Each structure stands twice: as structure tokens, then as C-alpha cells.
């Protein structure tokens, strides 16, 4: 993620004279330099734009610079908005309109007409805001003093969402085999997804993977098993199962990296030539930032990789998840999330254990090794991307993860327990009403606001289930969304 930068484009005009423009440029450079020290990505001052051509040129440059993840604009002085039309109409990168000003206070003794001419951000940003609204351009508006910590956090949060867009536009998903048979929600229009989100989703035969597995050396396996034992507690004597998972991981990573893929899917119904469903192998790949989707769910695999990239240090605590069962005791309503084998250890409250157990589903010849752990406590979200036919809908629900209230000693999988907003039963009704999938991405790092920003940048529908959501309100929202999106 370190290669990404954001460009700071400041608006003004020639009317104020060269001295004012020199001050504006100096201040803009100072602000970019200071903000770069506290933001997650560098902010590069590019230009004080004073003409249509300057704006158009910097937008063209941003569009074709792969390291530019977005632009942040600010109008230090009054910048007539007609000069922004050509540039903004052709902008292909995320845009944040930063409504701020260089000075924090109005200086009582110093304020005069010269001061007013130089400090017209309140004037300029309103003009700038109009053209964004007039163009119906997707943009994030952040207002506040540029040195305030809360404002800087909001900019940083938006930056991470914008990086999610850059990652999405270059996302390649490797499907080992096809989807689980007869499952509806894992299907989808791959052409529409590539058009809207940039994803390239293609299939490789499981036999191709087996061929690469057969070429993995014992030395390669030894090295990866050493990594496993250094990071996880080994709670099984079945080292052969662990070594087999290492062989699977090495082969999958070779294929993923050779094709430039950052996400993959498989299904327990298609293990042609393999002894075990990848469990530990998939979990450790996710810990390295790869996205995964079970049962051939390529949409959730790509979303996992994107949300990992948006998280802390470019590989946050986000993971493939599935709602498995509910605890419906009155006053103690919880969801239990898990999967057969493949939950990322980035969610773990403690050091995960490598265990080997029988898996009574699928075509496993031998018992797969997997990481077993409990998820950590804290606020989080679950996210589901679904294909509504003609458009994509991103559903996000606020949740609060808790320490599992039961030890569940005979459940040998990674598990997370949470309270859903607004409560379990209402939340389930709302999730089902919106069409949310049984597969999600659970994230402690990425926020609902960031996912809203990402959906706006990608021009897809966003549905947010919060503490204030009711089934009636949601039904009305979805009805109006249907009308609005049919008109787009």
C-alpha cells in the first residue's frame, strides 16, 4: 500500500495578484507537508490552479498516474467554478472536497480588506461545492480546521476508502473450480462487476492446482511449517496433515502471484486430486492479505482482500465470515459466526492453535488441519456485496463482538460471537429483507463510513443497518432505492 499518494489541488484565480498567489502556494505546500506526517498516506501539493487548463491538466495527470489514489481540493481564495468543469467532469479518481482555512481564528486587530482578499475559503469552498453538486459528482466533503485531530482522522479514513478503490480497480480473483452447486447468492454477473468495480474473475481447474502441488519440494514445506510453528500453537500430532496444508498453500500462492491475483475461492465439492480442503492453508494466506471466499463465492473473496487493504497498515483485521447459528435466549441474543475451516487469524483474541479433526462434509480423504481460536471483543461491521440484477448492492451492518459466552469444546473451528444492531431478531429481519448473503466480510478495522465512501466512489447502492434501523424504514428505503437506481 505504500506506493499510493494523494494530490492536493488548491483553487484560486489571477484577480488577487502575484503576491497573494505566492502566499497561497506557500501555505498549500506547508499544509500538505504537515498533514503528510499524520495521515496514513502522503499528501502531495500539486498546483494552485487558476485556469481551466491547469485544472484539466492536473486531472489528466492524476487519472493516468497509478500511484495517485485520489485528489483533495481546497479553495484558499475564491476560485470561479466554471473553470473546474472540464477537469472534474473527466476525473476518474476519488475526490475529497476539503472545506478548511489556513487560519484558525479571525484576527481581531489584523483583519482588513487585504486579509479578506487572501482568506476567502468560506467564499471559495461554497463556489467549489456548487459545481460538484451541479455535476452530480461523487465526492466526500470534510469541513473543519486542518490541524484538528478529528478532521485529520476523517481525511485519513477517506484515504483508506480511496485506496480500497485503487485495489478494487486492479483486483484479480482466481477461482479454483466453480461455485457450490445450486447456491444462488454466490452467483453474479462478472461482466457487470468488472465494468463497475474493475474485478477480473476467472477460473482455474483444481487439476492445475494439483499439478503445482506435486512440484512443491520438501524444503519449501519445511520452511513454511517453521513459519506455522513460530506463529501458532501446534495442538496436534498429525504433522502430515500440517505439511499437506503447507503444500497446498505454497502451490496456491505460486499460482496467485504468477497471475497477479489477490483473492481466491474454492469449494469442498471440487477437490479433484486433493486429500484435504485447504484450511490452515487458506487461513495463513488470508493473514498475508489475500482474500478468500468459500463455496466458490468470488464476490466475498474480493471484498475480503479490498477491506484488508483498507485496514490498519494495509492488511487489517478483516476476514471471510459466515453466520452459522443463533443464541436466542431472551436477553442474551447472539450470532455465532464461523466457517468449516477458513476464518482469518487476524480476528483472533489470542494465539491460534493448529488442530486436526475430521470434516464431515465435502470430498476430504484425510482430516484437514486448521486454526482454531476465539474472535476478539470490540465494535465491528459485517458487509455483503450482492448482485440485484442490473445493479450491485453493498449491505453493511453494525455489530459488537463479544467473548463467546460458551466454551464449545467440541466445535473445532475458529469462531466469533456478536450482538447485531439494532438487536438480533430485528437485525436478521432487516438483513434478510435487504437480501444479505450468508457469507460476509467481518471487519474490526474498516468502518461503515468508509464502506459508504467506497460504495459512493464505485457508484453502487449502499444499505446500512444501524441501531436506529427498523424493518419498516428499511423497506421504504429499499423501495425508493429501486426507483432511483432504475432511473440511473
C-alpha positions in Angstrom: 0.0 0.0 0.0 3.0 2.3 0.5 3.1 3.3 -3.2 -0.1 5.3 -3.0 -0.2 9.1 -2.7 -2.9 11.7 -2.7 -2.7 15.0 -4.6 -3.6 18.4 -3.0 -5.0 20.8 -5.6 -5.7 24.3 -4.4 -8.0 26.7 -6.2 -7.5 30.4 -6.7 -7.5 33.0 -9.6 -5.3 35.7 -11.0 -7.6 38.5 -9.8 -5.7 38.7 -6.4 -2.2 39.4 -8.0 1.1 37.6 -7.8 1.8 38.3 -4.1 -1.4 36.6 -2.9 -0.8 33.6 -5.2 2.7 33.2 -3.8 1.3 33.1 -0.3 -1.4 30.7 -1.3 1.1 28.3 -2.8 3.4 28.5 0.2 0.6 27.8 2.6 -0.7 24.9 0.5 2.8 23.3 0.4 3.1 23.8 4.2 -0.3 22.2 4.9 0.5 19.2 2.6 3.8 18.7 4.3 2.4 18.9 7.9 -0.6 16.7 7.0 1.6 14.1 5.4 3.2 13.5 8.8 -0.1 12.5 10.4 -2.1 10.9 7.6 -1.8 7.3 6.5 -0.7 8.3 3.0 1.4 11.2 1.7 -0.4 14.3 0.6 1.5 15.9 -2.3 0.9 19.6 -3.1 0.5 19.7 -6.9 -0.7 23.2 -8.0 -2.6 26.3 -7.2 -5.0 26.1 -10.1 -6.1 29.4 -11.6 -7.3 28.4 -15.1 -9.4 25.8 -16.8 -6.3 24.3 -18.4 -4.3 24.0 -15.2 -7.2 22.1 -13.6 -7.8 19.9 -16.7 -4.1 19.1 -17.0 -3.7 18.1 -13.3 -6.8 15.9 -13.6 -5.5 14.2 -16.7 -2.2 13.6 -14.9 -3.9 12.1 -11.9 -6.1 9.8 -14.0 -3.0 8.2 -15.6 -0.8 8.1 -12.5 -1.2 4.7 -10.9 0.4 6.0 -7.6 -2.3 8.7 -7.3 -5.2 7.2 -5.3 -7.3 10.4 -5.2 -7.3 14.2 -5.1 -8.1 16.6 -2.3 -9.2 20.0 -3.3 -9.4 23.2 -1.3 -10.2 26.8 -2.4 -8.0 29.1 -0.3 -9.4 32.1 -2.1 -12.4 32.5 -4.5 -12.0 30.1 -7.4 -14.7 30.6 -10.1 -16.3 27.2 -10.5 -16.7 27.2 -14.3 -13.0 26.8 -14.7 -13.3 23.4 -12.8 -16.0 21.9 -15.1 -13.8 20.3 -17.7 -11.4 18.8 -15.2 -14.0 17.5 -12.7 -16.2 16.1 -15.5 -13.3 13.9 -16.6 -12.0 13.0 -13.1 -11.6 9.2 -12.7 -10.1 9.2 -9.2 -11.8 9.6 -5.8 -12.3 13.2 -4.9 -12.4 14.8 -1.4 -13.5 18.4 -1.1 -11.7 19.8 2.0 -13.5 22.9 3.3 -11.0 24.4 5.6 -8.9 27.6 6.0 -5.3 28.4 6.8 -6.0 30.5 9.9 -8.0 29.1 12.9 -9.3 32.3 14.2 -10.4 35.7 12.9 -7.6 38.1 14.0 -9.4 41.0 15.6 -6.7 43.6 15.1 -5.2 42.4 11.8 -8.3 41.8 9.8 -8.7 44.2 6.9 -9.5 44.1 3.3 -6.1 42.6 2.4 -6.7 39.8 4.9 -10.2 39.3 3.5 -8.9 39.0 -0.1 -6.3 36.4 0.9 -8.6 34.3 3.2 -11.7 33.6 1.2 -12.0 29.9 1.8 -15.6 30.3 3.1 -16.4 32.1 -0.1 -14.3 29.8 -2.4 -15.5 26.5 -1.0 -19.1 27.3 -1.5 -18.5 28.2 -5.1 -16.5 25.0 -5.4 -19.2 23.0 -3.7 -21.8 24.2 -6.2 -20.1 22.8 -9.2 -19.7 19.4 -7.5 -23.4 19.4 -6.9 -24.2 20.6 -10.3 -22.1 17.9 -11.9 -23.6 15.3 -9.6 -20.1 14.2 -8.9 -19.4 11.6 -6.2 -17.3 13.4 -3.6 -16.5 13.4 0.1 -16.9 16.7 1.8 -14.9 17.2 5.0 -15.2 20.6 6.8 -13.1 21.7 9.7 -9.7 23.2 10.7 -6.9 21.4 9.0 -4.8 21.0 12.2 -7.6 19.5 14.3 -7.1 15.8 15.1 -10.7 14.8 14.4 -10.5 16.4 10.9 -7.2 14.7 10.2 -8.7 11.3 11.2 -11.7 11.8 8.8 -9.3 12.6 6.0 -7.2 9.5 6.8 -10.4 7.4 6.9 -11.4 8.7 3.5 -7.9 8.0 2.2 -8.2 4.3 3.2 -11.5 4.0 1.4 -10.0 5.6 -1.7 -7.1 3.1 -1.6 -9.8 0.4 -1.5 -11.0 1.8 -4.8 -7.5 1.6 -6.3 -7.2 -2.0 -5.0 -10.6 -2.8 -6.5 -9.7 -1.4 -9.9 -6.8 -3.9 -10.1 -8.4 -6.8 -8.4 -8.0 -10.3 -9.9 -9.7 -13.3 -8.4 -8.6 -16.9 -9.0 -11.5 -19.4 -8.8 -10.3 -23.0 -8.1 -13.3 -24.8 -9.7 -16.8 -23.4 -9.8 -19.4 -22.4 -7.3 -21.1 -24.8 -4.9 -23.9 -26.3 -6.8 -27.4 -24.7 -6.6 -26.3 -21.8 -4.3 -27.9 -18.6 -5.5 -26.1 -15.8 -3.7 -22.6 -16.8 -4.8 -23.5 -16.3 -8.4 -23.3 -12.9 -10.1 -22.6 -11.0 -13.3 -18.9 -11.0 -13.7 -19.0 -8.6 -16.7 -21.1 -6.1 -14.6 -18.6 -6.5 -11.7 -15.6 -5.8 -14.0 -17.4 -2.8 -15.5 -18.3 -1.3 -12.2 -15.6 -2.4 -9.8 -12.7 -3.4 -12.0 -12.5 -7.0 -10.9 -11.2 -9.7 -13.2 -12.8 -13.0 -12.1 -11.6 -16.2 -13.9 -11.5 -19.9 -13.2 -8.5 -22.3 -12.9 -9.1 -26.1 -12.8 -8.4 -27.8 -9.5 -6.2 -30.2 -11.5 -4.0 -27.2 -12.4 -3.5 -26.6 -8.7 -2.8 -30.3 -8.0 -0.1 -30.2 -10.7 1.6 -27.3 -9.0 1.2 -29.0 -5.6 3.1 -32.0 -6.9 6.0 -29.8 -7.8 6.4 -28.4 -4.3 9.6 -29.5 -2.6 10.1 -30.9 0.9 12.5 -27.9 1.6 9.7 -25.5 0.7 7.3 -27.3 3.0 9.9 -27.4 5.9 10.3 -23.6 5.6 6.6 -22.9 5.7 5.9 -25.3 8.6 8.6 -23.4 10.6 6.6 -20.3 10.0 3.4 -22.0 11.2 5.1 -23.3 14.4 6.5 -19.8 15.1 3.1 -18.1 14.8 0.7 -20.7 16.1 0.5 -23.3 18.9 0.6 -26.8 17.4 -2.1 -28.9 19.2 -1.9 -32.0 17.0 0.5 -34.9 16.5 -0.7 -35.2 12.9 2.3 -33.4 11.3 1.5 -35.0 7.9 -1.8 -33.0 7.8 0.0 -29.8 8.6 2.6 -30.5 5.9 -0.1 -31.2 3.4 -1.7 -27.8 4.2 1.7 -26.2 3.7 2.0 -27.9 0.3 -1.5 -26.5 -0.7 -0.6 -23.0 0.5 2.7 -22.9 -1.4 1.0 -24.1 -4.6 -1.9 -21.7 -4.3 0.4 -18.7 -3.6 2.6 -19.5 -6.6 -0.4 -19.6 -8.8 -2.0 -16.4 -7.3 1.3 -14.5 -7.6 2.0 -15.7 -11.1 -1.4 -14.3 -12.2 -1.3 -11.2 -10.1 -4.4 -12.4 -8.1 -5.1 -11.1 -4.6 -8.2 -13.2 -3.9 -9.3 -16.8 -4.5 -12.2 -19.1 -3.9 -12.7 -22.9 -3.8 -15.5 -25.3 -2.9 -15.5 -28.5 -0.9 -17.5 -30.1 -3.7 -14.5 -29.9 -6.0 -11.3 -31.3 -4.6 -10.2 -33.3 -7.6 -6.9 -35.0 -6.8 -6.6 -33.3 -3.3 -6.6 -35.1 0.0 -7.9 -32.2 2.1 -9.9 -29.0 1.7 -7.4 -26.1 2.3 -8.0 -24.9 5.8 -4.8 -23.8 7.5 -3.5 -23.0 4.0 -6.4 -20.6 3.3 -6.2 -19.1 6.7 -2.5 -18.3 6.5 -2.9 -16.8 3.0 -5.6 -14.5 4.4 -3.2 -13.5 7.2 -0.9 -12.3 4.4 -3.6 -10.1 2.9 -5.2 -12.4 0.3 -9.0 -12.5 0.1 -10.9 -15.8 0.3 -14.4 -17.0 -0.4 -15.8 -20.4 0.4 -18.2 -22.4 -1.8 -16.9 -20.5 -4.8 -18.0 -17.1 -3.5 -15.8 -14.9 -5.6 -17.6 -11.7 -4.5 -16.8 -12.1 -0.8 -13.2 -13.2 -1.6 -12.6 -9.9 -3.5 -14.3 -7.8 -0.8 -12.1 -9.5 1.9 -9.0 -8.5 0.0 -10.2 -5.0 -0.6 -11.2 -4.4 3.1 -8.0 -5.9 4.3 -6.1 -3.3 2.2 -8.3 -0.6 3.6 -7.5 -1.6 7.2 -4.6 -0.9 9.5 -1.2 -0.9 7.8 -2.8 -2.1 4.6 -3.7 -5.6 6.0 -6.2 -5.1 8.7 -8.4 -7.3 10.8 -11.0 -8.2 8.1 -12.0 -11.8 7.3 -14.3 -14.1 5.4 -17.2 -15.0 7.7 -20.5 -16.9 7.8 -23.4 -16.6 10.1 -23.8 -20.2 11.4 -26.3 -20.3 14.3 -28.1 -18.1 16.9 -28.3 -18.0 20.6 -31.9 -17.0 21.2 -32.1 -16.9 25.0 -34.1 -13.9 26.0 -31.8 -11.0 26.9 -28.8 -13.0 25.6 -29.3 -12.9 21.8 -26.1 -13.6 19.8 -24.9 -14.7 16.4 -22.2 -17.3 16.2 -20.1 -16.8 13.1 -17.6 -19.4 11.8 -16.8 -21.5 8.8 -15.8 -25.1 8.3 -12.0 -24.2 8.3 -11.4 -20.8 6.8 -11.5 -17.8 9.2 -8.6 -15.5 9.1 -6.4 -15.4 12.3 -6.4 -11.5 12.1 -9.6 -11.8 14.2 -8.1 -13.9 17.0 -8.2 -12.8 20.6 -5.2 -15.0 21.4 -2.7 -17.2 19.8 -4.4 -19.6 17.4 -4.0 -23.3 17.7 -3.3 -25.7 14.8 -5.7 -28.7 15.2 -6.6 -31.6 13.0 -10.1 -33.0 13.0 -12.5 -34.9 10.8 -14.5 -32.8 8.4 -17.8 -34.5 7.7 -18.6 -32.5 4.6 -17.1 -32.5 1.2 -14.7 -34.9 -0.5 -11.8 -35.0 2.0 -9.8 -38.2 2.0 -8.0 -37.2 5.2 -8.6 -34.9 8.2 -7.7 -31.3 7.4 -5.6 -29.1 9.7 -7.0 -25.8 10.6 -6.5 -22.8 13.0 -8.9 -22.8 16.0 -9.4 -19.6 18.0 -12.0 -17.2 19.5 -12.5 -13.8 18.0 -11.7 -10.7 19.9 -14.1 -8.3 21.5 -14.9 -4.9 20.0 -17.1 -3.0 17.6 -17.1 -4.2 14.1 -19.1 -4.4 10.9 -20.3 -7.2 8.6 -20.5 -6.5 4.9 -22.2 -8.3 2.0 -22.0 -7.5 -1.7 -24.9 -8.9 -3.7 -26.0 -8.8 -7.3 -29.5 -7.4 -7.6 -29.7 -7.9 -11.4 -28.8 -4.7 -13.1 -27.0 -3.2 -10.1 -24.8 -4.2 -7.1 -25.9 -3.6 -3.5 -23.5 -3.3 -0.6 -25.1 -4.1 2.7 -23.3 -3.2 5.9 -24.5 -4.0 9.5 -23.0 -2.6 12.7 -22.2 -5.3 15.3 -20.4 -5.7 18.6 -18.2 -8.7 19.0 -18.1 -10.4 22.5 -16.1 -13.1 24.1 -18.1 -16.3 23.3 -20.4 -17.0 26.2 -19.9 -20.7 25.8 -16.6 -22.6 25.6 -17.9 -25.0 22.9 -15.1 -27.6 23.4 -16.4 -29.9 20.7 -16.5 -27.2 18.0 -13.0 -27.4 16.3 -13.2 -24.2 14.2 -12.4 -20.6 14.6 -15.5 -18.7 15.9 -16.7 -15.2 16.6 -19.8 -14.2 18.6 -21.5 -10.9 18.3 -24.5 -8.8 19.1 -26.2 -7.4 15.9 -27.7 -3.9 15.7 -30.4 -2.9 16.4 -30.9 -6.3 18.0 -30.5 -9.9 16.8 -34.1 -10.6 15.6 -34.7 -7.2 14.1 -31.2 -7.2 12.6 -31.9 -10.6 11.0 -35.2 -9.4 9.6 -33.5 -6.3 8.1 -30.6 -8.3 6.7 -32.9 -10.8 5.0 -35.2 -8.0 3.7 -32.2 -6.4 2.0 -31.1 -9.8 0.6 -27.8 -10.0 2.5 -25.8 -13.2 1.8 -24.9 -15.8 4.3 -21.2 -15.0 3.6 -19.8 -11.7 4.8 -16.6 -9.9 5.5 -16.3 -9.1 9.2 -14.0 -6.2 10.0 -12.8 -4.6 13.2 -10.7 -2.0 11.3 -12.9 -0.8 8.4 -15.9 1.4 9.4 -19.4 1.8 8.0 -18.5 5.3 6.9 -15.5 4.0 4.9 -17.7 1.4 3.2 -20.3 4.1 2.4 -17.5 6.2 0.9 -16.2 3.2 -1.1 -19.7 2.4 -2.4 -20.2 6.1 -3.5 -16.9 6.1 -5.3 -17.7 2.8 -7.0 -21.3 4.1 -7.9 -23.1 1.2 -6.3 -26.1 1.1 -3.8 -25.3 1.2 -0.1 -27.6 -0.1 2.7 -26.6 0.4 6.3 -28.3 -1.4 9.2 -27.7 0.5 12.4 -29.1 0.8 15.9 -31.9 3.0 14.5 -33.0 0.8 11.6 -36.4 -0.7 11.6 -37.9 -3.2 9.1 -40.5 -0.6 8.0 -37.9 2.2 7.5 -35.7 -0.2 5.6 -38.5 -1.5 3.3 -39.2 2.1 2.4 -35.5 2.9 1.8 -35.2 -0.2 -0.5 -38.3 0.7 -2.4 -37.0 4.2 -3.0 -33.6 2.8 -3.9 -35.2 0.6 -6.5 -36.9 3.5 -8.1 -33.8 5.7 -8.1 -31.5 3.0 -9.5 -33.9 2.1 -12.3 -33.6 5.7 -13.4 -29.8 5.7 -13.4 
